[in-house]
Amino acid sequence: MTSQTTVKTLLILGASGDLTGRLLLPGLARLVATGRAAGLLLVGAGSDPWSPEQWQERVHTAFDAAAETATDAGRDALAAMAKSTEYHQADVTADGPLAELLAGLEGPVAVYFALPPQVSQKACEILRPEQVPAGTRLVMEKPFGAGEESARELNRTLLSLVPEDHIHRVDHFLGKATVLNILGLRFANNFLEPVWNRDHIAKVEIIFDEDLALEGRARYYDGAGALRDMIQSHLLQIMALLAIEPPATIGERDLRDAIAAVLRASSIKPPYTDSTRRARYLAGSLGGKDIPDYAAEEGVDPDRNTETLAEVRVDIDNWRWKGVPFILRSGKALGTKRKEAVVTFRPVPHLPAGFTGRDTPNTLRIGFGPDTLELDVDVNGPGDIFSLDRAALVAELNASELLPYGEVLEGVLTGDPLLSVRGDTAEECWRIVEPVLAAWAAGKVPLEEYRAGSGGPAPE
Ligand code: NDP
């Protein structure tokens, strides 16, 4: 599907940063190589006095990798963008430079805040509405605010500059293909939706286990931890997609309304010693590499008690889900990488007497990136036909030709906020986790430990 960009200029603030180099430019490169960003001007800006050549070199590094697999037309598009790109030095927290930059660029402009969160916030606060040309899109990275109140404050600031549908709060975890795969699975299969409720589902687990440790990211991660970094943002979004009511369309309004309704019904209930767990990794080994204690990693303040693994039980208090636990878990430095949702169905009400062997509840596993599906069913076993056995129906779901950040950028450039987190939802996600953050900060839930490379803390 080709799409028309409505944005003429993509301005990346934080041009020298990690996000820009590692994720944004490669994502953009693959998008450009498909011919879907024709005519777009790329502009980088940062507080460093970079020469135009330094920025061009950064762009080339990312674009060259995409060019290797591109068509001739794709290579031409990449070369044209790399040739026309500009770099501007600007301290965006000072009064004036960002406004001047915006005034000098061909609009509509999408401003990507690839900056530390406090810097992005300050840059937006200092802008005045009359300095933001009509049609400007503001692209905000996570974390969006530091809590419900600060997210609300940031929303107010942004809404004084542009309308809500011109604000893109990025959640790169859910690429477009993954979102649509979940929706297609749920709403295009009549055998599934009638059992997708508390009468037939015992629990839903959403797991993001990483087999990577801190990887030198203490500066950001030690102040965040697993609950803020993964659950507050990404995993609650996946939970919402798995739990929403069927929307009439998959347009942004219907879908984002449905997501907001589910999140408003969601909470983590006290006592938090029952509904949450937190843990920190100890020295161990990952993929043959020795890993030190998290507390001994460079840049970590052990007294912060930052968790590297968080698990919470979310309750969705509505007709469909009352009483069904949604377990959300994410951890670092675990022995096995897992990125999936596991839906466990209730056992059959009565298994006819005479069957032998396993009678285990059905499970549906939805894997993310690559997107996969596995339905475990009980079937009659080989040999003894009375004996039950397990069979797995496995499918690979459609992948996107774009990288997740390419999908995010395509949404921004074509003016489609479908994949962006809406303002009320960003606040709602903080509302859900804030009581837990407070209880953890007050030491009300013990900080458990697990060895790097293990499966996490021992089951309770
Ligand atoms: P970095 O610290 O690597 O980069 C920050 C950038 O901001 C630098 O280019 C820096 O330029 C620039 N900057 C800082 N202050 C100013 C200023 N006053 N005016 C202009 N530019 C300024 O951060 P990341 O790239 O890692 O993160 C950026 C955002 O993306 C954060 O919100 C982060 O949470 C989010 N994010 C990052 C991910 C990642 O993997 N890195 C993943 C997901 C989200 P200079 O050095 O010239 O000051």
Residues whose N, C-alpha, C, O or C-beta is under 5 A from the ligand:
A	BS01	NDP	G14 A15 S16 G17 D18 L19 T20 G46 S47 D48 A90 D91 V92 T93 F113 A114 L115 P116 P117 V119 E141 K142 P143
